[in-house]
Amino acid sequence: MISNISSKVPATPEFSNAVWTRSREKYQEAVRQIQQKTDQVKASLSNQLEMSIQRVRSKSDSSHTKLSFNVRKDTHRIVVTVMNSETNQVIRQIPPESMLRVSEEIQKVIGSLIDHRA
């Protein structure tokens, strides 16, 4: 049955170019739609994160604490530091520095295993 269908399709360069062009245009449109949706999701998540941070900060203001949100460049993890707003003394870090070191060591081990296998 497939041979019957393929025999009816013209095998001309013009037809092949038209099919290729249409396929490329559909692919480009799909990529554009995916990028647009990705940008919308990123913006929405960014807004939600910013609103959550503001709510947490407003609650921390009443308890004489301040929060610092940072992204560690080496691990790309968010680190929250809770500090006494009067003395600037660190009360707590989330995740703790020890956990960040453990995570870093695990990543090194995983990396060396992958390098060793390759």
PEKAJO-V777568 format. One line per field, one symbol per residue. phi: phi as a letter, one per 40 degrees, with the letter a starting at -180 (. if undefined). psi: psi as a letter, one per 20 degrees, with the letter a starting at -180 (. if undefined). burial: # if it has 9 or more other ideal C-beta (glycine too) atoms within 8 Angstrom, else .. Layout:
# PEKAJO-V777568
phi = ???
psi = ???
burial = ???
This chain:
# PEKAJO-V777568
phi = .cccccccccbccccccccccccccccccccccccccccccdccccccccccccccccccccbfbbbbbbbcccbfbcbbbcbcccbgcccabbccdccccccccccccccccccccc
psi = hhhgghhipplqhggghgggggggggghgggggggggghggggghgggggggggggghhhhijkqqqppqpphhikqpppppqpihikppgqppqqhhhggggggghgggghgghhh.
burial = ..............##....................................#..##..#....###....#..#.#.#######.......#......#..##..#...........
